[in-house]
């Protein structure tokens, strides 16, 4: 099971930098970066709510569930493109 964080996609759509989002959400850039790169083990609902308010989106726009098989297929596709 994999939860994929699409924060970079939403930030790009809103033309918002990491530093601007971190300031507006009131979270450190380091913690936001951990979330953005998918390294976070958890996210507080209050943080997710503020992110959604600032980015004018739904939680499902930021977080996505992918089965292990779907993640494996995506990883394989990325590797093929990189070769």
PyMOL Python script that loads the backbone (N, CA, C, O; Angstrom):
from pymol import cmd

cmd.read_pdbstr("""\
ATOM      1  N   UNK A   1       0.847  -1.178   0.000  1.00  0.00           N
ATOM      2  CA  UNK A   1       0.000   0.000   0.000  1.00  0.00           C
ATOM      3  C   UNK A   1       0.889   1.237   0.000  1.00  0.00           C
ATOM      4  O   UNK A   1       1.916   1.281   0.678  1.00  0.00           O
ATOM      5  N   UNK A   2       0.482   2.233  -0.767  1.00  0.00           N
ATOM      6  CA  UNK A   2       1.275   3.460  -0.847  1.00  0.00           C
ATOM      7  C   UNK A   2       0.352   4.671  -0.914  1.00  0.00           C
ATOM      8  O   UNK A   2      -0.598   4.713  -1.695  1.00  0.00           O
ATOM      9  N   UNK A   3       0.652   5.629  -0.092  1.00  0.00           N
ATOM     10  CA  UNK A   3      -0.025   6.918  -0.167  1.00  0.00           C
ATOM     11  C   UNK A   3       0.931   7.856  -0.892  1.00  0.00           C
ATOM     12  O   UNK A   3       2.063   8.064  -0.455  1.00  0.00           O
ATOM     13  N   UNK A   4       0.473   8.411  -1.987  1.00  0.00           N
ATOM     14  CA  UNK A   4       1.290   9.306  -2.799  1.00  0.00           C
ATOM     15  C   UNK A   4       0.882  10.741  -2.489  1.00  0.00           C
ATOM     16  O   UNK A   4      -0.305  11.066  -2.462  1.00  0.00           O
ATOM     17  N   UNK A   5       1.859  11.585  -2.259  1.00  0.00           N
ATOM     18  CA  UNK A   5       1.609  12.996  -1.967  1.00  0.00           C
ATOM     19  C   UNK A   5       1.814  13.785  -3.256  1.00  0.00           C
ATOM     20  O   UNK A   5       2.908  13.801  -3.819  1.00  0.00           O
ATOM     21  N   UNK A   6       0.754  14.436  -3.713  1.00  0.00           N
ATOM     22  CA  UNK A   6       0.792  15.224  -4.949  1.00  0.00           C
ATOM     23  C   UNK A   6       0.882  16.721  -4.658  1.00  0.00           C
ATOM     24  O   UNK A   6       0.350  17.541  -5.406  1.00  0.00           O
ATOM     25  N   UNK A   7       1.544  17.057  -3.592  1.00  0.00           N
ATOM     26  CA  UNK A   7       1.640  18.459  -3.182  1.00  0.00           C
ATOM     27  C   UNK A   7       2.359  19.295  -4.229  1.00  0.00           C
ATOM     28  O   UNK A   7       1.972  20.435  -4.488  1.00  0.00           O
ATOM     29  N   UNK A   8       3.402  18.739  -4.832  1.00  0.00           N
ATOM     30  CA  UNK A   8       4.141  19.491  -5.847  1.00  0.00           C
ATOM     31  C   UNK A   8       3.272  19.812  -7.058  1.00  0.00           C
ATOM     32  O   UNK A   8       3.422  20.868  -7.672  1.00  0.00           O
ATOM     33  N   UNK A   9       2.364  18.899  -7.401  1.00  0.00           N
ATOM     34  CA  UNK A   9       1.448  19.129  -8.527  1.00  0.00           C
ATOM     35  C   UNK A   9       0.517  20.296  -8.211  1.00  0.00           C
ATOM     36  O   UNK A   9       0.328  21.193  -9.032  1.00  0.00           O
ATOM     37  N   UNK A  10      -0.059  20.273  -7.017  1.00  0.00           N
ATOM     38  CA  UNK A  10      -0.990  21.341  -6.632  1.00  0.00           C
ATOM     39  C   UNK A  10      -0.265  22.680  -6.489  1.00  0.00           C
ATOM     40  O   UNK A  10      -0.803  23.720  -6.867  1.00  0.00           O
ATOM     41  N   UNK A  11       0.939  22.658  -5.952  1.00  0.00           N
ATOM     42  CA  UNK A  11       1.707  23.900  -5.828  1.00  0.00           C
ATOM     43  C   UNK A  11       2.016  24.471  -7.206  1.00  0.00           C
ATOM     44  O   UNK A  11       1.950  25.683  -7.408  1.00  0.00           O
ATOM     45  N   UNK A  12       2.348  23.615  -8.136  1.00  0.00           N
ATOM     46  CA  UNK A  12       2.636  24.060  -9.502  1.00  0.00           C
ATOM     47  C   UNK A  12       1.393  24.659 -10.154  1.00  0.00           C
ATOM     48  O   UNK A  12       1.470  25.694 -10.817  1.00  0.00           O
ATOM     49  N   UNK A  13       0.258  24.009  -9.964  1.00  0.00           N
ATOM     50  CA  UNK A  13      -0.996  24.524 -10.536  1.00  0.00           C
ATOM     51  C   UNK A  13      -1.348  25.895  -9.979  1.00  0.00           C
ATOM     52  O   UNK A  13      -1.926  26.728 -10.677  1.00  0.00           O
ATOM     53  N   UNK A  14      -0.997  26.123  -8.721  1.00  0.00           N
ATOM     54  CA  UNK A  14      -1.309  27.401  -8.071  1.00  0.00           C
ATOM     55  C   UNK A  14      -0.146  28.386  -8.171  1.00  0.00           C
ATOM     56  O   UNK A  14      -0.209  29.501  -7.653  1.00  0.00           O
ATOM     57  N   UNK A  15       0.928  27.945  -8.856  1.00  0.00           N
ATOM     58  CA  UNK A  15       2.126  28.786  -9.009  1.00  0.00           C
ATOM     59  C   UNK A  15       2.622  29.291  -7.650  1.00  0.00           C
ATOM     60  O   UNK A  15       2.870  30.482  -7.458  1.00  0.00           O
ATOM     61  N   UNK A  16       2.757  28.342  -6.711  1.00  0.00           N
ATOM     62  CA  UNK A  16       3.141  28.693  -5.355  1.00  0.00           C
ATOM     63  C   UNK A  16       4.435  27.969  -4.983  1.00  0.00           C
ATOM     64  O   UNK A  16       4.583  26.772  -5.228  1.00  0.00           O
ATOM     65  N   UNK A  17       5.346  28.696  -4.402  1.00  0.00           N
ATOM     66  CA  UNK A  17       6.623  28.110  -3.984  1.00  0.00           C
ATOM     67  C   UNK A  17       6.464  27.409  -2.636  1.00  0.00           C
ATOM     68  O   UNK A  17       5.487  27.618  -1.916  1.00  0.00           O
ATOM     69  N   UNK A  18       7.441  26.583  -2.321  1.00  0.00           N
ATOM     70  CA  UNK A  18       7.453  25.888  -1.040  1.00  0.00           C
ATOM     71  C   UNK A  18       7.498  26.891   0.106  1.00  0.00           C
ATOM     72  O   UNK A  18       6.797  26.729   1.105  1.00  0.00           O
ATOM     73  N   UNK A  19       8.315  27.920  -0.036  1.00  0.00           N
ATOM     74  CA  UNK A  19       8.436  28.910   1.041  1.00  0.00           C
ATOM     75  C   UNK A  19       7.137  29.688   1.235  1.00  0.00           C
ATOM     76  O   UNK A  19       6.747  29.970   2.368  1.00  0.00           O
ATOM     77  N   UNK A  20       6.465  30.035   0.136  1.00  0.00           N
ATOM     78  CA  UNK A  20       5.194  30.758   0.262  1.00  0.00           C
ATOM     79  C   UNK A  20       4.137  29.882   0.917  1.00  0.00           C
ATOM     80  O   UNK A  20       3.414  30.334   1.805  1.00  0.00           O
ATOM     81  N   UNK A  21       4.045  28.625   0.479  1.00  0.00           N
ATOM     82  CA  UNK A  21       3.051  27.724   1.065  1.00  0.00           C
ATOM     83  C   UNK A  21       3.345  27.482   2.538  1.00  0.00           C
ATOM     84  O   UNK A  21       2.430  27.483   3.360  1.00  0.00           O
ATOM     85  N   UNK A  22       4.605  27.277   2.876  1.00  0.00           N
ATOM     86  CA  UNK A  22       4.946  27.018   4.278  1.00  0.00           C
ATOM     87  C   UNK A  22       4.588  28.208   5.157  1.00  0.00           C
ATOM     88  O   UNK A  22       4.112  28.038   6.279  1.00  0.00           O
ATOM     89  N   UNK A  23       4.815  29.408   4.646  1.00  0.00           N
ATOM     90  CA  UNK A  23       4.472  30.611   5.407  1.00  0.00           C
ATOM     91  C   UNK A  23       2.959  30.733   5.592  1.00  0.00           C
ATOM     92  O   UNK A  23       2.485  31.031   6.688  1.00  0.00           O
ATOM     93  N   UNK A  24       2.210  30.502   4.520  1.00  0.00           N
ATOM     94  CA  UNK A  24       0.753  30.665   4.579  1.00  0.00           C
ATOM     95  C   UNK A  24       0.068  29.562   5.383  1.00  0.00           C
ATOM     96  O   UNK A  24      -0.996  29.779   5.962  1.00  0.00           O
ATOM     97  N   UNK A  25       0.688  28.368   5.416  1.00  0.00           N
ATOM     98  CA  UNK A  25       0.125  27.249   6.172  1.00  0.00           C
ATOM     99  C   UNK A  25       0.623  27.267   7.612  1.00  0.00           C
ATOM    100  O   UNK A  25       0.057  26.604   8.481  1.00  0.00           O
ATOM    101  N   UNK A  26       1.688  28.030   7.861  1.00  0.00           N
ATOM    102  CA  UNK A  26       2.321  28.125   9.175  1.00  0.00           C
ATOM    103  C   UNK A  26       2.948  26.788   9.577  1.00  0.00           C
ATOM    104  O   UNK A  26       2.682  26.248  10.651  1.00  0.00           O
ATOM    105  N   UNK A  27       3.784  26.281   8.683  1.00  0.00           N
ATOM    106  CA  UNK A  27       4.550  25.061   8.914  1.00  0.00           C
ATOM    107  C   UNK A  27       5.968  25.350   8.417  1.00  0.00           C
ATOM    108  O   UNK A  27       6.148  26.106   7.462  1.00  0.00           O
ATOM    109  N   UNK A  28       6.954  24.765   9.048  1.00  0.00           N
ATOM    110  CA  UNK A  28       8.329  25.049   8.622  1.00  0.00           C
ATOM    111  C   UNK A  28       8.566  24.517   7.212  1.00  0.00           C
ATOM    112  O   UNK A  28       7.980  23.508   6.819  1.00  0.00           O
ATOM    113  N   UNK A  29       9.424  25.193   6.454  1.00  0.00           N
ATOM    114  CA  UNK A  29       9.753  24.683   5.117  1.00  0.00           C
ATOM    115  C   UNK A  29      10.312  23.258   5.164  1.00  0.00           C
ATOM    116  O   UNK A  29      10.048  22.458   4.267  1.00  0.00           O
ATOM    117  N   UNK A  30      11.083  22.944   6.206  1.00  0.00           N
ATOM    118  CA  UNK A  30      11.649  21.594   6.332  1.00  0.00           C
ATOM    119  C   UNK A  30      10.547  20.549   6.494  1.00  0.00           C
ATOM    120  O   UNK A  30      10.587  19.500   5.851  1.00  0.00           O
ATOM    121  N   UNK A  31       9.567  20.829   7.346  1.00  0.00           N
ATOM    122  CA  UNK A  31       8.464  19.881   7.544  1.00  0.00           C
ATOM    123  C   UNK A  31       7.592  19.773   6.302  1.00  0.00           C
ATOM    124  O   UNK A  31       7.119  18.687   5.968  1.00  0.00           O
ATOM    125  N   UNK A  32       7.377  20.880   5.622  1.00  0.00           N
ATOM    126  CA  UNK A  32       6.589  20.841   4.393  1.00  0.00           C
ATOM    127  C   UNK A  32       7.328  20.050   3.316  1.00  0.00           C
ATOM    128  O   UNK A  32       6.708  19.321   2.542  1.00  0.00           O
ATOM    129  N   UNK A  33       8.636  20.191   3.270  1.00  0.00           N
ATOM    130  CA  UNK A  33       9.445  19.441   2.313  1.00  0.00           C
ATOM    131  C   UNK A  33       9.366  17.940   2.582  1.00  0.00           C
ATOM    132  O   UNK A  33       9.285  17.144   1.646  1.00  0.00           O
ATOM    133  N   UNK A  34       9.389  17.555   3.848  1.00  0.00           N
ATOM    134  CA  UNK A  34       9.252  16.140   4.216  1.00  0.00           C
ATOM    135  C   UNK A  34       7.911  15.607   3.739  1.00  0.00           C
ATOM    136  O   UNK A  34       7.834  14.494   3.220  1.00  0.00           O
ATOM    137  N   UNK A  35       6.868  16.384   3.909  1.00  0.00           N
ATOM    138  CA  UNK A  35       5.544  15.978   3.435  1.00  0.00           C
ATOM    139  C   UNK A  35       5.519  15.916   1.915  1.00  0.00           C
ATOM    140  O   UNK A  35       5.001  14.960   1.338  1.00  0.00           O
ATOM    141  N   UNK A  36       6.068  16.918   1.275  1.00  0.00           N
ATOM    142  CA  UNK A  36       6.057  17.019  -0.193  1.00  0.00           C
ATOM    143  C   UNK A  36       6.781  15.859  -0.860  1.00  0.00           C
ATOM    144  O   UNK A  36       6.354  15.380  -1.911  1.00  0.00           O
ATOM    145  N   UNK A  37       7.873  15.405  -0.256  1.00  0.00           N
ATOM    146  CA  UNK A  37       8.652  14.316  -0.844  1.00  0.00           C
ATOM    147  C   UNK A  37       8.125  12.937  -0.471  1.00  0.00           C
ATOM    148  O   UNK A  37       8.683  11.923  -0.889  1.00  0.00           O
ATOM    149  N   UNK A  38       7.054  12.895   0.313  1.00  0.00           N
ATOM    150  CA  UNK A  38       6.460  11.610   0.675  1.00  0.00           C
ATOM    151  C   UNK A  38       7.182  10.890   1.793  1.00  0.00           C
ATOM    152  O   UNK A  38       6.951   9.701   2.009  1.00  0.00           O
ATOM    153  N   UNK A  39       8.049  11.583   2.507  1.00  0.00           N
ATOM    154  CA  UNK A  39       8.813  10.959   3.587  1.00  0.00           C
ATOM    155  C   UNK A  39       8.097  11.028   4.932  1.00  0.00           C
ATOM    156  O   UNK A  39       8.531  10.394   5.894  1.00  0.00           O
ATOM    157  N   UNK A  40       7.019  11.780   5.012  1.00  0.00           N
ATOM    158  CA  UNK A  40       6.275  11.905   6.264  1.00  0.00           C
ATOM    159  C   UNK A  40       5.522  10.610   6.545  1.00  0.00           C
ATOM    160  O   UNK A  40       4.987   9.979   5.633  1.00  0.00           O
ATOM    161  N   UNK A  41       5.489  10.226   7.803  1.00  0.00           N
ATOM    162  CA  UNK A  41       4.754   9.028   8.216  1.00  0.00           C
ATOM    163  C   UNK A  41       3.310   9.349   8.578  1.00  0.00           C
ATOM    164  O   UNK A  41       2.466   8.454   8.641  1.00  0.00           O
ATOM    165  N   UNK A  42       3.031  10.615   8.814  1.00  0.00           N
ATOM    166  CA  UNK A  42       1.681  11.034   9.195  1.00  0.00           C
ATOM    167  C   UNK A  42       1.513  12.512   8.866  1.00  0.00           C
ATOM    168  O   UNK A  42       2.485  13.248   8.696  1.00  0.00           O
ATOM    169  N   UNK A  43       0.263  12.921   8.782  1.00  0.00           N
ATOM    170  CA  UNK A  43      -0.047  14.340   8.605  1.00  0.00           C
ATOM    171  C   UNK A  43      -1.267  14.648   9.469  1.00  0.00           C
ATOM    172  O   UNK A  43      -2.247  13.903   9.459  1.00  0.00           O
ATOM    173  N   UNK A  44      -1.201  15.724  10.197  1.00  0.00           N
ATOM    174  CA  UNK A  44      -2.338  16.121  11.040  1.00  0.00           C
ATOM    175  C   UNK A  44      -3.456  16.648  10.159  1.00  0.00           C
ATOM    176  O   UNK A  44      -3.216  17.307   9.148  1.00  0.00           O
ATOM    177  N   UNK A  45      -4.675  16.346  10.558  1.00  0.00           N
ATOM    178  CA  UNK A  45      -5.824  16.857   9.813  1.00  0.00           C
ATOM    179  C   UNK A  45      -5.812  18.380   9.787  1.00  0.00           C
ATOM    180  O   UNK A  45      -6.202  18.981   8.786  1.00  0.00           O
ATOM    181  N   UNK A  46      -5.375  19.006  10.860  1.00  0.00           N
ATOM    182  CA  UNK A  46      -5.347  20.473  10.891  1.00  0.00           C
ATOM    183  C   UNK A  46      -4.358  21.015   9.853  1.00  0.00           C
ATOM    184  O   UNK A  46      -4.618  22.043   9.227  1.00  0.00           O
ATOM    185  N   UNK A  47      -3.239  20.333   9.672  1.00  0.00           N
ATOM    186  CA  UNK A  47      -2.265  20.744   8.652  1.00  0.00           C
ATOM    187  C   UNK A  47      -2.830  20.519   7.263  1.00  0.00           C
ATOM    188  O   UNK A  47      -2.719  21.385   6.395  1.00  0.00           O
ATOM    189  N   UNK A  48      -3.434  19.360   7.049  1.00  0.00           N
ATOM    190  CA  UNK A  48      -4.043  19.053   5.757  1.00  0.00           C
ATOM    191  C   UNK A  48      -5.152  20.053   5.439  1.00  0.00           C
ATOM    192  O   UNK A  48      -5.297  20.482   4.294  1.00  0.00           O
ATOM    193  N   UNK A  49      -5.923  20.417   6.443  1.00  0.00           N
ATOM    194  CA  UNK A  49      -6.996  21.399   6.247  1.00  0.00           C
ATOM    195  C   UNK A  49      -6.429  22.749   5.811  1.00  0.00           C
ATOM    196  O   UNK A  49      -6.954  23.370   4.887  1.00  0.00           O
ATOM    197  N   UNK A  50      -5.361  23.207   6.466  1.00  0.00           N
ATOM    198  CA  UNK A  50      -4.757  24.493   6.101  1.00  0.00           C
ATOM    199  C   UNK A  50      -4.160  24.440   4.696  1.00  0.00           C
ATOM    200  O   UNK A  50      -4.275  25.402   3.936  1.00  0.00           O
ATOM    201  N   UNK A  51      -3.525  23.325   4.350  1.00  0.00           N
ATOM    202  CA  UNK A  51      -2.970  23.170   3.001  1.00  0.00           C
ATOM    203  C   UNK A  51      -4.088  23.272   1.973  1.00  0.00           C
ATOM    204  O   UNK A  51      -3.948  23.958   0.960  1.00  0.00           O
ATOM    205  N   UNK A  52      -5.196  22.586   2.235  1.00  0.00           N
ATOM    206  CA  UNK A  52      -6.329  22.619   1.303  1.00  0.00           C
ATOM    207  C   UNK A  52      -6.947  24.011   1.209  1.00  0.00           C
ATOM    208  O   UNK A  52      -7.356  24.433   0.127  1.00  0.00           O
ATOM    209  N   UNK A  53      -7.018  24.726   2.326  1.00  0.00           N
ATOM    210  CA  UNK A  53      -7.546  26.090   2.301  1.00  0.00           C
ATOM    211  C   UNK A  53      -6.667  26.993   1.445  1.00  0.00           C
ATOM    212  O   UNK A  53      -7.168  27.741   0.605  1.00  0.00           O
ATOM    213  N   UNK A  54      -5.362  26.921   1.658  1.00  0.00           N
ATOM    214  CA  UNK A  54      -4.427  27.789   0.938  1.00  0.00           C
ATOM    215  C   UNK A  54      -4.386  27.444  -0.546  1.00  0.00           C
ATOM    216  O   UNK A  54      -4.353  28.338  -1.392  1.00  0.00           O
ATOM    217  N   UNK A  55      -4.388  26.148  -0.866  1.00  0.00           N
ATOM    218  CA  UNK A  55      -4.306  25.727  -2.266  1.00  0.00           C
ATOM    219  C   UNK A  55      -5.678  25.639  -2.937  1.00  0.00           C
ATOM    220  O   UNK A  55      -5.774  25.336  -4.126  1.00  0.00           O
ATOM    221  N   UNK A  56      -6.737  25.904  -2.167  1.00  0.00           N
ATOM    222  CA  UNK A  56      -8.109  25.836  -2.681  1.00  0.00           C
ATOM    223  C   UNK A  56      -8.346  24.492  -3.382  1.00  0.00           C
ATOM    224  O   UNK A  56      -8.676  24.435  -4.567  1.00  0.00           O
ATOM    225  N   UNK A  57      -8.165  23.415  -2.608  1.00  0.00           N
ATOM    226  CA  UNK A  57      -8.313  22.077  -3.170  1.00  0.00           C
ATOM    227  C   UNK A  57      -8.932  21.142  -2.137  1.00  0.00           C
ATOM    228  O   UNK A  57      -9.222  21.548  -1.011  1.00  0.00           O
ATOM    229  N   UNK A  58      -9.126  19.920  -2.520  1.00  0.00           N
ATOM    230  CA  UNK A  58      -9.656  18.879  -1.654  1.00  0.00           C
ATOM    231  C   UNK A  58      -8.505  17.985  -1.180  1.00  0.00           C
ATOM    232  O   UNK A  58      -7.468  17.923  -1.840  1.00  0.00           O
ATOM    233  N   UNK A  59      -8.670  17.291  -0.044  1.00  0.00           N
ATOM    234  CA  UNK A  59      -7.616  16.382   0.421  1.00  0.00           C
ATOM    235  C   UNK A  59      -7.211  15.351  -0.637  1.00  0.00           C
ATOM    236  O   UNK A  59      -6.040  14.983  -0.725  1.00  0.00           O
ATOM    237  N   UNK A  60      -8.159  14.892  -1.424  1.00  0.00           N
ATOM    238  CA  UNK A  60      -7.865  13.927  -2.477  1.00  0.00           C
ATOM    239  C   UNK A  60      -7.021  14.496  -3.605  1.00  0.00           C
ATOM    240  O   UNK A  60      -6.443  13.744  -4.390  1.00  0.00           O
ATOM    241  N   UNK A  61      -6.946  15.812  -3.691  1.00  0.00           N
ATOM    242  CA  UNK A  61      -6.063  16.439  -4.681  1.00  0.00           C
ATOM    243  C   UNK A  61      -4.606  16.389  -4.220  1.00  0.00           C
ATOM    244  O   UNK A  61      -3.684  16.426  -5.035  1.00  0.00           O
ATOM    245  N   UNK A  62      -4.416  16.305  -2.915  1.00  0.00           N
ATOM    246  CA  UNK A  62      -3.081  16.318  -2.327  1.00  0.00           C
ATOM    247  C   UNK A  62      -2.586  14.903  -2.035  1.00  0.00           C
ATOM    248  O   UNK A  62      -1.408  14.600  -2.225  1.00  0.00           O
ATOM    249  N   UNK A  63      -3.491  14.039  -1.571  1.00  0.00           N
ATOM    250  CA  UNK A  63      -3.140  12.669  -1.206  1.00  0.00           C
ATOM    251  C   UNK A  63      -3.851  11.686  -2.118  1.00  0.00           C
ATOM    252  O   UNK A  63      -5.013  11.880  -2.474  1.00  0.00           O
ATOM    253  N   UNK A  64      -3.142  10.629  -2.492  1.00  0.00           N
ATOM    254  CA  UNK A  64      -3.703   9.625  -3.393  1.00  0.00           C
ATOM    255  C   UNK A  64      -3.252   8.245  -2.929  1.00  0.00           C
ATOM    256  O   UNK A  64      -2.093   8.059  -2.557  1.00  0.00           O
ATOM    257  N   UNK A  65      -4.164   7.281  -2.950  1.00  0.00           N
ATOM    258  CA  UNK A  65      -3.816   5.906  -2.610  1.00  0.00           C
ATOM    259  C   UNK A  65      -3.488   5.144  -3.880  1.00  0.00           C
ATOM    260  O   UNK A  65      -4.232   5.202  -4.859  1.00  0.00           O
ATOM    261  N   UNK A  66      -2.374   4.434  -3.859  1.00  0.00           N
ATOM    262  CA  UNK A  66      -2.019   3.539  -4.969  1.00  0.00           C
ATOM    263  C   UNK A  66      -1.672   2.184  -4.384  1.00  0.00           C
ATOM    264  O   UNK A  66      -0.929   2.093  -3.407  1.00  0.00           O
ATOM    265  N   UNK A  67      -2.204   1.144  -4.978  1.00  0.00           N
ATOM    266  CA  UNK A  67      -1.852  -0.199  -4.532  1.00  0.00           C
ATOM    267  C   UNK A  67      -0.380  -0.443  -4.832  1.00  0.00           C
ATOM    268  O   UNK A  67       0.220   0.275  -5.633  1.00  0.00           O
ATOM    269  N   UNK A  68       0.199  -1.446  -4.197  1.00  0.00           N
ATOM    270  CA  UNK A  68       1.602  -1.767  -4.451  1.00  0.00           C
ATOM    271  C   UNK A  68       1.832  -2.092  -5.916  1.00  0.00           C
ATOM    272  O   UNK A  68       2.866  -1.725  -6.473  1.00  0.00           O
ATOM    273  N   UNK A  69       0.886  -2.773  -6.551  1.00  0.00           N
ATOM    274  CA  UNK A  69       1.017  -3.129  -7.961  1.00  0.00           C
ATOM    275  C   UNK A  69       1.053  -1.867  -8.830  1.00  0.00           C
ATOM    276  O   UNK A  69       1.880  -1.766  -9.735  1.00  0.00           O
ATOM    277  N   UNK A  70       0.171  -0.917  -8.563  1.00  0.00           N
ATOM    278  CA  UNK A  70       0.146   0.327  -9.340  1.00  0.00           C
ATOM    279  C   UNK A  70       1.433   1.110  -9.124  1.00  0.00           C
ATOM    280  O   UNK A  70       1.975   1.686 -10.067  1.00  0.00           O
ATOM    281  N   UNK A  71       1.927   1.133  -7.882  1.00  0.00           N
ATOM    282  CA  UNK A  71       3.183   1.829  -7.593  1.00  0.00           C
ATOM    283  C   UNK A  71       4.331   1.150  -8.327  1.00  0.00           C
ATOM    284  O   UNK A  71       5.187   1.834  -8.888  1.00  0.00           O
ATOM    285  N   UNK A  72       4.368  -0.179  -8.335  1.00  0.00           N
ATOM    286  CA  UNK A  72       5.418  -0.917  -9.028  1.00  0.00           C
ATOM    287  C   UNK A  72       5.385  -0.601 -10.524  1.00  0.00           C
ATOM    288  O   UNK A  72       6.430  -0.377 -11.135  1.00  0.00           O
ATOM    289  N   UNK A  73       4.192  -0.582 -11.113  1.00  0.00           N
ATOM    290  CA  UNK A  73       4.067  -0.287 -12.542  1.00  0.00           C
ATOM    291  C   UNK A  73       4.553   1.128 -12.848  1.00  0.00           C
ATOM    292  O   UNK A  73       5.230   1.348 -13.852  1.00  0.00           O
ATOM    293  N   UNK A  74       4.215   2.074 -11.998  1.00  0.00           N
ATOM    294  CA  UNK A  74       4.659   3.453 -12.187  1.00  0.00           C
ATOM    295  C   UNK A  74       6.176   3.549 -12.069  1.00  0.00           C
ATOM    296  O   UNK A  74       6.819   4.215 -12.881  1.00  0.00           O
ATOM    297  N   UNK A  75       6.752   2.889 -11.064  1.00  0.00           N
ATOM    298  CA  UNK A  75       8.207   2.895 -10.899  1.00  0.00           C
ATOM    299  C   UNK A  75       8.899   2.299 -12.121  1.00  0.00           C
ATOM    300  O   UNK A  75       9.918   2.823 -12.572  1.00  0.00           O
ATOM    301  N   UNK A  76       8.358   1.217 -12.657  1.00  0.00           N
ATOM    302  CA  UNK A  76       8.925   0.586 -13.850  1.00  0.00           C
ATOM    303  C   UNK A  76       8.854   1.533 -15.050  1.00  0.00           C
ATOM    304  O   UNK A  76       9.806   1.626 -15.825  1.00  0.00           O
ATOM    305  N   UNK A  77       7.735   2.230 -15.202  1.00  0.00           N
ATOM    306  CA  UNK A  77       7.573   3.168 -16.316  1.00  0.00           C
ATOM    307  C   UNK A  77       8.581   4.308 -16.211  1.00  0.00           C
ATOM    308  O   UNK A  77       9.152   4.727 -17.218  1.00  0.00           O
ATOM    309  N   UNK A  78       8.800   4.805 -15.011  1.00  0.00           N
ATOM    310  CA  UNK A  78       9.763   5.887 -14.798  1.00  0.00           C
ATOM    311  C   UNK A  78      11.167   5.405 -15.132  1.00  0.00           C
ATOM    312  O   UNK A  78      11.931   6.122 -15.777  1.00  0.00           O
ATOM    313  N   UNK A  79      11.510   4.205 -14.702  1.00  0.00           N
ATOM    314  CA  UNK A  79      12.834   3.661 -15.003  1.00  0.00           C
ATOM    315  C   UNK A  79      13.046   3.511 -16.501  1.00  0.00           C
ATOM    316  O   UNK A  79      14.139   3.780 -17.000  1.00  0.00           O
ATOM    317  N   UNK A  80      12.021   3.088 -17.221  1.00  0.00           N
ATOM    318  CA  UNK A  80      12.133   2.929 -18.667  1.00  0.00           C
ATOM    319  C   UNK A  80      12.340   4.274 -19.354  1.00  0.00           C
ATOM    320  O   UNK A  80      13.110   4.370 -20.310  1.00  0.00           O
ATOM    321  N   UNK A  81      11.671   5.295 -18.883  1.00  0.00           N
ATOM    322  CA  UNK A  81      11.814   6.635 -19.457  1.00  0.00           C
ATOM    323  C   UNK A  81      13.217   7.171 -19.189  1.00  0.00           C
ATOM    324  O   UNK A  81      13.813   7.818 -20.050  1.00  0.00           O
ATOM    325  N   UNK A  82      13.743   6.901 -17.993  1.00  0.00           N
ATOM    326  CA  UNK A  82      15.067   7.400 -17.625  1.00  0.00           C
ATOM    327  C   UNK A  82      16.175   6.723 -18.416  1.00  0.00           C
ATOM    328  O   UNK A  82      17.226   7.323 -18.639  1.00  0.00           O
ATOM    329  N   UNK A  83      15.959   5.473 -18.848  1.00  0.00           N
ATOM    330  CA  UNK A  83      16.988   4.739 -19.612  1.00  0.00           C
ATOM    331  C   UNK A  83      17.067   5.247 -20.979  1.00  0.00           C
ATOM    332  O   UNK A  83      17.871   4.759 -21.773  1.00  0.00           O
TER     333      UNK A  83
END
""", "prot")
cmd.dss("prot")
cmd.show_as("cartoon", "prot")
cmd.util.cbc("prot")
cmd.orient("prot")
